[in-house]
Amino acid sequence: MSNLLVVPFLLPMVVGAVLIFFAKHHRLQRIIAGLTGIALFVFSIYLTYRVYQSPEQMIHLEVGDWRAPFGIVLVGDMLSILMVLMASFVGLVCLFYGFKTIHIERERYYFYSFFFFLLTGVNGAFLTGDLFNLFVFFEVTLISSYVLISHGGKKFQLRESFKYVVMNMVASAFFLVAVAYLYAITGTLNMADLGDRVAMLDQQGIINVIAIIFLFVFGAKGALFPLYYWLPKSYYGPPAVITALFGALLTKVGLYSLIRTFTLIFNQNPAFTHTIILVLAGATMIFGVLGALSKFDIKSIIIYQIISQVGFMIMGLGVFSADAIAGSIYYITHDMVVKVALFFIAGIIIQLTGTADIRKMGGLLKKYPLLGWSFFIAAMSLVGIPPLSGFFGKFSLIVSSVGEGQYVIVGVALVVSLLNLFSMLRIFMNVFWGEETDITFALSNEQVNGLLRTVIPLIAVTIALGLGAEPAFQYVSAAADQLMNPTHYIDVILP
C-alpha cells in the first residue's frame, strides 16, 4: 500500500517526459494527456479513501528501504492526500479547458510536458516528509512554471515573468539558508525528526530566527503581504488556463508548506510566530481586496482576489486552534475550485468580447445566461454567501477566532468579505446586467456553452461542498487534529 505514494508524482513525471517525443503530434498529445489526467484523478480518489480508512489515517514509504530519519520518506496523511486529490482534480479540468483554448502552436512547444512536470513538483511537495526534498520539489514546480508563465513569448509575458523568476530565485536561496541553519543545530532534515528535536532544544531565540526565514520563503511563494507584489502582473500575461492552474496550485504549495512546518516544527512559541502570521493574514486580506477594487480589468480583479483569499486561508494557522486550522483546510479546498472556475469564465468573457475592461461590457446575461449564472454562483461562493462552500469556510474561521478571543482579525475578515462582495457584484452588474453594448461577440451561444462544460463540474463541486459541509468538515477536522497533535505524526514515522 505505501508504495502507491510514488504514483502521484512518478506518473506525471514519466508522462511529461514521454510527451516530449510527441510534441509535433497535438492530437496524440491530447489523448495521452487526457487519459493520464483521468487516471491520476481516479487514483487520487482511491488513495484518499485508503488513507481515510487506514487505522492511523496515515501511510508512509521509506524510499530504498532506508529507515527514517536517514532515508527519504514520503508521507500521506489526511492533509497531504487531500491536497493531492484537489491538485489532480484541478489539473484534470485545466487540461480539458486547455484542449479547447490553447493554440496549436503552444501545444507544439511542450505545453503538456511542462504541465505534467508542474503536477510532479506540486504532488511531490505535498507528499514529501523531508525538508530538503521539499526544496527539490519546489524547484521542479518553479522550473516548470518558468516555462509555462513565459509560454508564447509575448513581450509583456517575458517582462513580467522575469520579475517572477527573480523573486522565486531569491526565495529559493533563503530556503537553502534556512535549511542549512536548521540542519546545523539539529543534525537532521526529516520533518518528523525535526519536530522531535526542535521540541527538546533550549535555543528558542535561534529557532525563532529560522522560523521567520521560513515564513519569508513560504510567504513569498504563497503571496503573503508584503511579498505578493510579483504576482498580479506575472499572472496576467499567460492564457487563462495557465493563470487558473497557477492561482489554484502554486500559492497553495507555499501555504501547505507553511501549515506543515508551523504545526510540526515551529510550534513551540505560537505567541511570537503565529501572532506574526495572523497579522500578515489580516494585511494580506486588506491589500488584496483594495487591489481588486482599484481595477476595472476582469482578469486583474480575480488575480487580486487570489491575494485577498490567501489571507483567509492562512488565518486559521495564525489563530492556531484545531477548529481554525480545519476552517483553513476547508477554505483552501474551496478556493482551489472556485478560483479555477472564475479564471475560466474570465477567459471566456475576454475571448467573447475582445476586451477585459468591464466598463466596455454589458447585457451579456440576456444572450449568454449560462455564462452569467455560472459566474454569479462562483462569485458568491468566493464571497461566502450560503449555502455555497465559501460561507462554511469563513463561518468556521470566524467562529473559531471568536472562541480564541481574536476579535480584530474577525472584524478585518468581515469587512474584507463585504468589500469582496462589492468587487464581485461590480463585475456582474457591469458585464452581465444592463443594456447590451455595441461589442461584436466573437462566439456563439453554442461555442460559449461548449467552453462552459469544463466550468460546470467546478460549479457543481462548490455547491456540493456547501450542501455537504458536514461530511467535508468531518474529514478536515480529522486532518486538523492530526496537525495539532504532531506526536502522532512523529510516532508513525519514527516508531
N, C-alpha and C positions, 0 to 999 in steps of 0.2 A: 504493500500500500504506500509506504513512504517514498518508494522510487517514483511514484507518479508526480511528485513535486517538481521534477525537472521538465515535465511536458509543457507547462505554460510559457516557459521561455525557450526551451530547446526546439519546439515545433516551429514557432515563428522565425527563429534564427535559421533553421535549415531551409525552410520555405523561402525566406528572403534571399538566401544565397542561391537557391535553385532558380529563382525568378530572374536573376541577373542574366542567365543564359537565354532567356526568352524575352529580352527587353524589346525586341522589334515585333513581337507577335502579341499584340494587345489583347486579342480575343482569348488566346490560350492563357495569358497572364490573368485575365479576369476569372476564367474558370478555376485555375489553381488557387488564386487568392480567395475567391468566394467559398470554395469548398473548405479551405483552411480556416477561414473565419468562422464558418458554421461549426466545424469540428472543434475548434478552440473554445467556442462558447458552450457547446454541449458538454465538453469535458469539464469546463469550469463549474457548470451546474452539478455534475456528478461529484466533483472534488469537494464542493461546498457541502453537499449532502453527507459525504463520508466524514468530513471533519466535524460537522454538527452532531452526527450520530456516534462518533468515537467517544470512549469513556472519559478521556481527558480533554475532549474538544480541541485537540491539537495533534498534529503529526509532524515529525521531523526526520530529516535524512542527513546522515553523516557521510559526505561525499568521499568515495575511495575507502570507506570503512575506517577512516581516521576518527578516533573518538574526540568529541568536544572536550576542551576548547582548542585542541591542537590542529584539528582539520576544519575544512569548510562545512558549515551547517546550513541547511535550508529548513525553514520553519513555516509551517502552515497552521496558524492559529485562526480564530474566528475573524479577526480584523483583516489579516493579510489575505485570506482566502476570499473574503467579501470584496476586497479591492481588486483581486484578480478577476473575479466574476464580473464586476462592473466594467473593468478595463476591456474584457473580452466582448461584453455586450456593446459598449461604446465603439470599440474597434469594428465590430461587425456592421453596425448601422452606418458608420462613417465610410466603410468600404463600399457598401451598396449605394450610398449617396454619391460617392466618388465615381462609380461606374456611370452615373447619369450626368455628371457635371465636369469631371476632369477631362481636359482636352487630350486628344490622342498624342500630341507632341510631348506633353508632360509624362504620359504613360511610358513613352519610349525612353525617357531618361530616368529610369529606375525608381519611379514613384512607388510602386508596390513593394519593391525590395526594401526601401528605407522605411516604408510604412510598417512592415513586419519587424524590421530591426528596432524601430521605436517601441513596438509592443514587447520585444525581447528585453529591452532595458527596463521598461516600466514594470513588467511582471517579475523580473529578476530582483528589482529593488524592493518589491513588496514581499518577496519570499526569503530573501537572504537573512541569515542570523548572524552575520559577521559585518563589522563596521567597514573594513577595508573593501569587502566585496560590494557593500552598498555604494561606495565611491566608484567602483568599477562599473556597476550597472548604471549609475548616474551618468558616467561618461559615455556609455553605449547609447543611452537615451539622448544625451546632448548632441553627440556627433550626428545621429540620425536627424535630430531636429534642426541642426545647422543646414543640412541639405534640404530638408522639406521647407524650411522657412524662406529660403532663397530660391526655391524651385520655380523655374520660369525666367529668372534672370532679369526681371524688370528693375529699372533704376531705383525706384522707391524701395522695393524689397531689399535690394543689395545694401542701400544706405542704412536702413533701419535694422537689418539683420546683423550688420557689423556691430551695432551697439549691443544687440542680444548676445553675440558671441563674446565680446569683451567682458560684459557683465558676468556671464557664466564662467569664463576663464578665471576671473578674479575670485569668484565664489569657490570654484574648484581648488584654487591654490590655498585658500583659507581652510577648506575642507581637509586637505592634506596636513596643514599645520596643526589643526585641531586633533586629527588622528594621531599625529606624531607625539603631541603633548600627552594625550590620553594614554598612549602606549608606554611612554616614558615613566609615568607614575603608577601604572597598573600592571604592565607586562603582558597585556592581552588585548585582543580586539574582538573577541567573541562577545556578542551582546549580553548573553546570559551571564557569562563570567564577569563582564564589566559591571553589570547590575549588582553582582555579589560583592565584588572587590571594592567598588566605589562606596558601597554602604558601610564598609568597615574602615575606610580611610579617615584619618583625623587631619585632613587637609582641605577644609571646606573652602578656604579662600581660592586656592588654585583650581578646585573643581568648579567654582562659580565662574572663574575666568574662562575655563574651557567651555562651560555651558553657554556662555554668551557668544563665544566664537561659533559654536554650532548653531545657535539661534540666528546669528548673522547669515551663515551659509544656507540653512534651510529657509530662512525668511526671504533671502534673495531669490531662491528658486521657487518659493511659494507665493511671491509677490506681496509680502507684508509691508506695511508702512515702515520706513520711508523708502524701501528698496524696490518699489513697484514701477519706478519711472521708465524702465526699459520696456515694459510690457505693452502699453497702449498702441504705439506706432509699429512696434515689431510684429504684433499680431494682426495689424490692419492690412498689411501687404499681401499675404498669401490668399489663395482661394478659400471660400467658406468652409470647405471640408477640412482643410488643414488647420484653420483657426479654431474650428469646433473641436478637433482632436486635441490640439494644444490646450485649449481652455478647459477641456474635461479631464485631461490626464496629467499634463506637465506640472501644473501648480499642485495637483493632488499628491504627486510623488513627494514634493517638498513638505506638504502638510502632514502626510503619513509619516515621514521620517521624523518630523518634529514631535508628533504624538508618540511615536515609538520610543524615541530616545529620552523624552522628558517624562515618560511614565516608568520606564525601565531603568534608566541610568541616572539621569539628573532629577531625581525625585526627593532629594534629601532636604532641600531648603526651598520649598514652594513659596514661602513668604517673600523670597527675593526673586527667584527665576520666574515663577508662574504669575506673579504680580506684573512683571515686565511684559509677559506675553499678553496678559489681559489688557494692559494699556495699549499695546500695539494693535490688538484686535479692535478696540474701540476707534483708534485713529485710522485704521485701515477701512473700517466701515464708513467713516465720515468722509475721508478724502476720495474714496471710490465713488460714493454716490454724488458728491459735488462735481467730480469729473463727468459723470453721466448727465447731470443736469445742465452742464455747460455746453453740451454738444447737441447738434441737430443732425448729425450723421448717424444713421441707424446702426451701422456696424460699430462705430466708436462708442455709442451708448452702451451696447451689450458688452463690449470689451471692458469698459469701466465697471460694469456690473460684475465682471469676474473679480475685480479687486474688492469691491464692496462686500461680495459674498464670502470672500476669504476671511474677512473679519468675523463673520458669524461662525464659520467652520472652525476657527481656532479659539473662539470664545469659551467653549467647554473646557479646553485644556487649561486656559487661564483660571477658570473657576475651580477646576481640579476636584471634582466630585464624580462619583460613578454615574449619576444621572446626567450631569452636564456633559461628560465625555460621550455617553450614549447619544445625547442630542447632537453632538458634533459629528459622530459617525453616521447617524441617520441623515444629517444635513449634507454631508459630503456625498453620500449616495444619491440623494435627491438632486443635488446641484449638478452632478455629472450628467444626469439625464436631461434636466431642463435646459442647461446651458447649450448642449448639443442641439436640441430642438430649436432654440432661439436663433442660433447661428445658421442653421439650415434654412429657417424661414426668412431670415435677413438676406441670405444669399439668393433665395428665390425672388424676393421683392426687388433686389438690386438688378437681377437678371431680367425681371419682368418690366421694370420701369426705366432702366438705363441710368438711374441715379440713386445715390444713397442719402440724399438730403430729404428729410421728412417734410420740409416746408414746401417741396415741389410735388408732393403726392396728395392723394385724396380720393375718397369714394371707392376704394378697392373692394370693400365688403360687398357691394351690390353685385359685382361681376365675379368675384372670387370668394364666395362665402366660406368655403372650407379652409382656405388660407387664413382668412381673418379670424375665424373662431379657433383655429389651431394656435395662432399667435396669442389670442386672448387667454386661452387656458394655460399655455406655457408661461405667459407673463404673470398671471395671477398666482400660479404656483411659485414662481420666483419670489413674488412679493410676500406670499404667506397667507393667502385667502383660503379659508376652509371650504370644502373638505379635501383640498389638494395637499400634496406632500409637504410643500414648504411651510404650511401652517403648523403641522405637528412637530417639525424640526425646530422652528422658532419657539413654539409653545414649551417644548421640553427645555430648551436653553434658558428661557426667561424664568420658568418656574423653579428650576434648579438654582439659578443665580439668585433669585429672591430668597430661596431657602438658605443660601450661604451668606446672605446679607450684602450681596454685590449690587446695590441699588443703582449706582452710577452707570455701570455697563448695561443694566436693564433699560434705563432711560435712553441711553445712546441707541440701543438696538431698536427701541420702539420708534424713536424719531427718524432714524435711518430707514426703517421699514415704511413709514409714511412717505418719505421722500422717494423711495424706490417705487412706491405705488404711483406717485405723481409722474415719475420718469416713464414708467411703462404705459400709463394712460395717455401721456402726451404722444407717444408713438402711435397708439391705437387710434386716437382722435384725429391725428394728422394724416395717417396713412390710410386708414380703413373707413373713417367716418366722413361725413360732409359730402360736398359735391365733387364729382369727378373732375380732374384736371384735363388739360389738353395733351397729356402724355400719350404717345402711341405705345400700346402694350406690345411687348416683343413675344409674348407667349399666349397661347390659347388656354381656355379653362381646362381642357383635357391635358395639356402639357403640364400645367401647374399641378393638377391633381396627381399626375404621374410622378412628379418630383416629391409630392407630399407623402407618397407611400412609405418613404423611409422616416418621415416625421411622425406618422400615426402611431407606430409602436412606442415611440418615446412619450407621446401624449398619453397613451394607454398605461404606460408604466407609472407616470407621475400620478395619474388618477388611482391606479391600483395601490400605490404606496400610501396614498391618503386614506382610501377606503379600508385598506388592510394594515393600518398603522399598528394595531395591537400585535399581530404576529411579527411584524417587522421590528417593533421595539423589543419584543422578547429576544430576538436574535442580537440586536445591537446592545441591549442591556447585558446579555451574557458576554459579549465581546468587551464591553466596558469593565465588567467585573474582572475579567482576565487582566486587563491593563492596570487596574487599580490594585491587583494582587500579584505583583511581579515575582513573588517567591514561587508561585505555581509555574510560571514560565521557566524560572531558573531550575527548579527541581526536575522538570521534564527534560530539559536539555542537559543538565548536569546531575544525573541521579546519584 
